[in-house]
Amino acid sequence: MQKNVLINIGLLCGSLIGFFLVAECGLRVTGLQTTKPNPPKIYQRSQSPEISYELLPNLRNEPAYKATVSTDQRGFRLNTNTPQPSGRKTIAVLGDSITFGHGVENHQTLPAQLAAKNINAHYLNAAVPGYQLGQQTALYREKIQGLDPDGVMLVFYWNDLNAGPPGILDAQGILRGHDWVPTARVCDPIETGILGYIPGKCWLDTHSAFYKAVKKLINLKASKRGQHEEREITEDPDVSQFLVEYERDLSALALDLPAKRTFVIWPDNFLHNDAKPELIRMAKRNGFTVIDLYELFGNHVETLGWDTVHPSPKSIEEAAEYITSQLYSL
């Protein structure tokens, strides 16, 4: 009897070890998860300190953020892989990763969807992940103003407030905060729940693809739970102190923009009932036509299945339809 129990325990342990080894090898071979940083190869450092980093030019279907990215000769993301028809008005669209199209294909980005719904205009995707207003302003002056665009659309997201100095691109091609300094690689294992009791979890976090994949799933679940909780909060975060600084930077950008300018407010998980009216007034004072996507989504924008910030293709298409309808009704 005791011998059978030991055999069964041995078989169970062997099966578990075999499962983990197969999963580990499968993740590594397929590239679904790596143990070392594997940033998308779509960025380069900019010669302009105010821009800091930019998209590489002439990319063709380069894998990035579970999608592929193509760019033109200036480093702007293409709406499709075919040349844009001539004779259209050009509307430059400024923004960050939401406008750039984090996690969606070239034809699914907001500028691409806007262009598909307005055959008379080419929407130039001048957005770059992580860009704040200062970078967008520098980019406009150095790369877009000379193109003499017919209009400009600025897509605002709430983390643009108090964004600080531009981020930087490290030697591995990873986007970092402006205050980042190189350090030795450290582990960041799961410290809560049953996984917090696993021995050697720091080693696993730096050497096991399977462990890192499990950690991502757990962190995603926690982020989804936090997203739901934030949407239920009735008291918005106080951002009033940052609005003054943002308007100063917005006014500096507005000096160089054409008369046709649109300010799109993209929702986050909060309603911003106090700050949003002032943001709208500020944009209007600087000559922008304001389109408030809270009127479409409220604070419940559908995001990517593996993300809690970036919109799904469905949300992007709905936003493009709403923006187009609002512009045509003016």
N, C-alpha and C positions, 0 to 999 in steps of 0.2 A: 504493500500500500504506500509506504513512505517512498519507495523507489519510483512508483508511478507519479507521485506528486512532484518529486524532483525532476523527473523527465518532462512533465507538463510545464513546470516553471522554466526549465531550460529551453523548451520549444518556444514558449511565449517570449522569453528574453531574446532568443535568436531571431524570432519573427520581427520583434520590435527593432532590433539592431539592423536587420535586413531592410526593413521599411525605411528607416532613417538614412541608410546608406544609398538606397535607390533614389530617395527623394533628394538627397544632397547632390548626387551625381547628375540627376535630371535637371535640377535648377542650374547647376554650373554649366552643363553641356548646352542647354537651350539658351543660356544667357538671361533667363528670367530673373535671376538673382545672383549677384556676385558678392564676394567677401571684401573686395577693394572698391574704392570710389570709382564710379563709371559715369562721369558727367557727359551730357550730350556734346558732341563736337560741332557746335554751331556758333561759338563765340570767339572773338579775338579782342585783345586790348586795343583801345582807341588811342590815337595820338593826341586827342583832346582830353585833358584832365577833367573837364566838366562833363564829358560823356562817359569816360572811364572805360567802358566796354561796349561792344556792338556786335551785331550779327555778321558772320562771315559772308562775303559776297559769293554769288554763283554756286550756291548749294543746290544739289538735286536729290530730293527725296532722302535727306539725311535723317536717320532715326533720332528722335528726341521726344521725351515725355510721352511714350507709348503711341506716337504718331510719326509722321515724316515731315520735314521742313525743306522748302525750296526758297531760294532768294534770288534777287536780280543782281545786276552788276554793282549796285550801290549798297547792297546788304539789306534791302527791304524784303520782307516775306511776300512771296508771290501768292496771288489768289488762286491761280492755276499754274500748270507747267507750260502753258502756251503764252505767247506774247499778247499784251493787251492791245485791243483794237485802237487805232489812232482816231483822232477827231472827237474824243470824249472829253468832257470837263474832268479835271483832276481835283479830287477831294482828299487831302492828306488826313489820315486818322492817327492821332497820337494817343498813347496809353501804355499800359504795362502788360502783364502776362494774360490778363483777361481779354484784352483787345488783340494781342498777338495771336491768341488761340492755343493756350497751353493744353495739350492733350487731345487736340483735334487736328484733322487734316487741313491742308491748305485751302481747299474749297469750302471748309466748314467754319472758317473764322468769321468774325463780325464784318470786317471790310469786304470779304468775299461774298458774304450773304447780302450785304448792302448793294454791292455791284450787280448781283444777280437780280435784284428787285428794282434797280434803276438803270436801265440800259443806256441812259444818256450820260452816265458818269462813271469814271474809274476811281475807286476808293483805294488809295495807296496805303498799304499797311505799314505804317512807320512805327508801330509799337514794338517794344522789346521787354521781355520779362524783367521785373525788378526795377524798371525805370520810375523815377520820381519826377516831379515837375521841372526841376532844374535840368535834369538830363534831357527831358523832352524839349525844353526850350533851346538848349545848346544844339541838339540834333536838328531842330527846325531851322535854326540860323545857318548851320554849316552844310546841311544836306538837302533841305527842302525849299527854303526860301528862294534859292536860285532857280528852282523849277517853275516858279510863278504859279502856284496852285490857285484854282478858282475859289477854293474854300478849305477850311480846316475844321475837323471834328476832334474835340478833346473828350476822351472817355475817362471820367473821374471814378475812382474807387476810394473807399474811406481810409485805407492805409496810406493814401497819398498825403494825408495830414500828419505832420510830425515825422516825415520820412527820414529826415536827416541828410547828411552828405551822400553822394553816390556810393553804391556798392562797388566792390572790386572783383576782378577775375584773378584767381590764384594760379599758380604754375601748373596745376592739374586741370585747369579749365572749369573749376567749381566757382559759382557765384558766392561771394562772401559779403558780410556786412562791412560798412566802412571802417569799423573799429577792430576788425579781425586781425589777429597776429598769428603767424605760423607757430604751431606747437606740436609736440610729439603726439602720435595717434593715441587716443584714449578710447576706452570702451564705454558704451552707454547701454548697459543691459536693462532688461525689465526687472524692476525692483518690487513690484506689487503682485499680489495673487500667488498662485502656486508656482509660477515660473520664477518668482523671486527667491525660492528655496533651492533652485537647481545649483549644484556645485559646479564650479568652473564656468559660470555664466559669462564672466568677462572674456575668457578665452573663446568661448563659443561666439560671442558677439563680434569678435575680430577674425574668426577663422571659419565659421559655419554659415553657409548660404541658407540652409534650412532654418536655422535659428533666426537669422535676420528676416527671412520671409514671414515666419510666425510673428516676430516682433512688429513687422509692418501691419499685419492683419489686426493685431491687438491695438496698436496705436490708432489705426483707422477706425476701429469700433469705438474707441474712446473719443476720437474727434467727432464722429457722427453723433455720439451722445451729447458732447459739448455743444455741437451746432444746434441740436434740438433744444437744449436748455437755454441757449442764448436767444433763440427766437421767441421763447416764452417770457423773457424778461421785459417788463414794461418800462423800467427806468433805463434810459439810454446812457452810454458813457459820455462824459463831459469832454467835448473836443473844442469848446469855444475858444480856448487860449491859443489853439493852433490855426484858427480861421484867419486871424489877422495876418500872420506870416504867409499863409497860403495866398491870400488876396494880393499881398505885395508881389509875390512871384508870378501870380496870374496876370497882374497888371503889366509886369515887365514883358511877359510873353505877348500879351495883347497888342503891344505897341508895334509889333512886326507882322501881325496877322492881317490877311485880307478882310474885307468888310463882312463876307459871308463866313460866319463862325458859329459852331454849334457846341454846346456843353451838355454831354450826356452823363447823367448820374446813374451809376450801376449800384444796385443794392447789395448790402452785406446782411448779416443776421439781425441787425438792429434797425429800428424804424427811424431813429434820429429826428424825432418830432420837433426838438428844439433847435438843433443845428442846421437841419436841411433848409428851412425857410431862409436863414441867413446866407447859406451857401448859394441858393438860387438868386437872391438879391445881389450878392457879390458878382456872380457870373453875368447877370444882366447889366450891372454897372459897367462891366468891361466889354459890353457890346455883343455878348453871346446870346443866341437863342437856346433856351434851356429845354431839354427833354428829360423828364424824370421817370425812370423805369420802375420806381416804386408804384407808380400808377398802374403798371402792368403786372408786376410780380408781388408787390408788397415786400416783405422781407423773407420770402420763400422761393428763391431761385433754385431750380433743379441743377445740381452740380454733377460732375463726373462720378461714376460709381466708386472710384478709388480715391476720391478727393472730396474736400468739404468747402473749397473756395472757388475753383474754376468751373464755369458753366458747362453744361452738357451741350451737344450739338442742337438738341431740341430747344433749349433756352436761348441759344445764340440766334437761331432762326426766328423764334418768336420776337426777340428783341429787335432784330433787323426789320421785321414786318412792322412793328410798332413805330420805330424811328422813321421809317419811310413814310408811313401814313401820317405821322405828325408833321414831317417836313412838307409833304404835299398839301396839307391842310392850311398851311400858313399863307 
